[in-house]
Amino acid sequence: MAQTTKVRFAIAGSGGRMGRMLIETVLADPYAQLIAALDVEGTPAVGRDAGEFLGIDTGVKIASDMDAALAVSNCLIDFTRPEGTLRHLDACVKHKCALVIGTTGFDAAGKAAIAQAAQSIPVVFAPNMAVGVNAVFKLLEVAARILDEGYDIEVIEAHHRHKVDAPSGTALRMGEVIAQALGRDLSECAVYGREGHTGERPATQIGFSTIRGGDIVGDHTVLFAGTGERIEITHKSASRVSYATGAVRAGKFIQGKGAGLFDMQDVLGFR
């Protein structure tokens, strides 16, 4: 069914790079409305118009009052940090506001808290919101089943110098998809970097390598290395716009949905 009404979005972390990209994406979408922009109290962005960086007046001031923002919003998009996102869960539940989470780096307790909130409200939680990356997840599932014998698997990811978690959530999800397809437990077969005399590589190992530098938005490659050939599946992000576009799409997807925990595979109809 075609969408006919606008989704009222609130954006967390509106003064940051990703927050600005989300604001720009919402403003450009005919079925989305920027209703609230949020940032931490005391930051320079608070009190400024949300569209100031674009040279436009949106009439929406960046504020720090989460309750006031969610009281008039359909959906909060949050790409902040785990501690910030977890603080926002209760407010979303209180105001029955849907939540799209692009934040990465959660521990097991954080993921459990998100699952608990999803029993009351619809939540889209994904390690990467880009449509192309989620297509790659499906490709990796197929490739792993075909290349299940005689191929060593390595996941290589690169991000900008400011990223605080490693490996990236996307890289970890790639490893999970591959391990599930092969019937392995990633916690038992993963190795995160190598140094010194490591011995011969176990056949069932899934390796991760992390690069941090410059302004790399996000590069991910999965290498299937066999005897006499290598297969590489790569996704490279040149801009955060792909993440923002996917997040807004996710926010529109969960409108009218009941409580539940969804990911981008649900949003894209892959399940």
Secondary structure by P-SEA (a helix, b strand, c coil): ccccbbbbbbbcccccaaaaaaaaaaaaccccccccccccccccccccccccccccccccccccccccccccccbbbbcccaaaaaaaaaaaaaacbbbbbccccccaaaaaaaaaaaacbbbbbbccccaaaaaaaaaaaaaaaaacccbbbbbbbbbcccccccccaaaaaaaaaaaaaaccccccccccccccccccccccbbbbbbbbcccccbbbbbbbccccbbbbbbcccccaaaaaaaaaaaaaaaccccccccccccccccc
